Every structure is written in structure tokens, then in C-alpha cells.
Amino acid sequence: SVMTVIAWDGKTLAADKQATSCGLAMTTTKIRQIEDGSVAAYTGDQDSGEVILQWYEDGADPMLWPVVQQTSKGWARLIVADAKGCRVYDRRPIAVEVEDSFAAWGAGRDFAVAALHCGKSAREAVEIASLYSIDCGKGMDAFDL
């Protein structure tokens, strides 16, 4: 599964690169830029994350919402950022707008939110969370919008 940290500071979306399986930390990429210029990242199970990310890349048709997102186990959270702001898809095909000036998700979110509150950037928040959460690390990917 992808125990992660994703941070948004109003202009940058950043994610660590760690996936954890039965105590083994592995390197993965869970954020990417989409053809429309938006950036999307996920938390949760990696395979479900890739499924919901593909759903978004394919046009985010609510009628094609992945079945795995409707289960109580195995779903993923998708965070999408673009010039209009940041929004989140959880277990339904409805985007919930992030109204705060910064936000974070995943196992390291508490550390990241504290860093963001103290004026750190999304990149710095991911670095700080990676120092303190055993479920975060292995580097970082970040995109400015």
C-alpha cells in the first residue's frame, strides 16, 4: 500500500515516493502531470491509486467511476490541482474543493500540515514529514502550477 504524504501550498503539489508493504519500504511515483496541465496524486492502495488516476486521465466520466472506489477496503484518494485550485476525489466521483490555503493527505499529513502552517512550502512539508513519519520518504516529486 502507499503510505504517503502529499502536500498542497496553493501553488505546488508535492508527494513523497515511498510505498510500504508488510514493513518493506519501496520507491514509487504517485503524482504526475496530466495532459490538460493539471497535476494529480493519490494516497491509499497503489493499484487503486493507479486505477483512479487512469480514470481521471481518461476524462473523469462519473459513469465510469472505478468499482474499487465503492468498496470499504482498497480504495484510494485522488488529489488534483490546477490553476483553479485543488480538489479531492474520495469514494464517489464528486470533486470536493480544498478551501484552505494549504492542505496535506496521507500518513504524514499531520507533520506536513504543521510545516505548512509554519510557512514552509509543499516541498519542504513533504521533506519534514519524511523525516518524522516512518511511512513517508524515498524522495519527492513536485509540480508547480
N, C-alpha and C positions, 0 to 999 in steps of 0.2 A: 504494500500500500504506500501511498505517497503521504508521508508525514512531512508537512511542509510549512513554509512561511511565504506569504505573498503580501506585499505592501504597496499602497497607493498614497501618493502625497499630493495629488491634484494635478500632476503633470508627468509623473513617471510610474509605471507599473513594474515591479521587480519581484523575482521569485528565486528561492534557493534551488539547488539542483539535487537534493537528497531524496531518495526513496528508501524505505526501510521495510525489510521482510524478515520476520522472525529474528529480529536483532541484528541483521546484516544490513549495513548501510551501503547503498549503491548510488551511482551517479546517473541522473536522468534529466531530461528537459521537459518542463511542464508549462512553458509560456512560449508564445510565438506571435509574430505579426501576421495579420490576415491580409489578403489581397485588397480589401476595402480600406486599409490603413489602420484599422483598429488593432488592438493587442488583446489577446485572450490567454488566461492562465487558469489552472484548475487545482483543486485540493480534493482529497479523497482517494479512492482506489484508482490506481493508474489506468487500468483498462477502461474503467467507466469514464475517467477523465478524458482519455483519447476519444471515446465514443461521443461524449457531449461536445468536445472541441470540434470533431468532424461534423457533427450536426450543425454547429454554428457556422463553420466554414462553408457548408453546403447550402446556406441560406436561412437557417434558423426557422424553418417551417414548423409552426406549432402542431400541425397534423402528423409530423414525422418525429415527434418527441421520443427519444430513446426509452424503450421499455424499462431498462435498468434504472432509470431515474425515478421510476414509480414504485420501487421496492424500498423496504425499510433498511436493507443492507446492500452495500455495494454501489451506492450512488456517489456522484461527485458534484462539487460546486464549481461553477464556471464564473470567472470574473472577467468582464470585458470593459476595456477603456478605449476612449477615442476623444476627439476634440470636444465632444459634447459633455464628457464626464465619464463616470464609472457606474456600472450596473452589475448585478449579480443574478444568476440563474441557479436555483436550488433544485427542488424536486418537481417543479412544474415549469412549463415553457413561458413563464412570465418574468420579464426583467424587472428587478427591484433596484431603483436608483439609489446610489450612495449619496446621501445628502450632506454628510460631514466633509470637512476639508481634507481629511485623511482617513484611512482605514487599513485593516490588516486581517488576514484569514489564515487558518491552519494551526498546527500545533504550536508554532512560535509566535502567534498573533499577540499575546499579552506583552511580550518583550518588544515586539515591533511597534505596537500602539504607544507604549511608554516612550520609545525612542522618537517616534513621530511627534508626540505631544511636546517633547523637549526640543523640537525644531530640527530634528535630523531628517535627511532625505529618505526616500523609499529605499534607495541603495544602502544607505547607512543603517536603516532599520533592519533590513534583511541580514546585513553583516552582524549587527548586535544580537539579533535573535539567534543567529547561527552560533554565536559564542556561548549562549546560555541554554538553548534547548537541544537536548540530545537527538531530537528528531529532525533537526534542520542542519544544513551545511552543504559541503561538497561544491562550493562555488555559488555563482549567481548569474542570472540572465536578467537584463533590464532593458526597457524600451521607453524612450521619451516620446510624448505626444504633443 
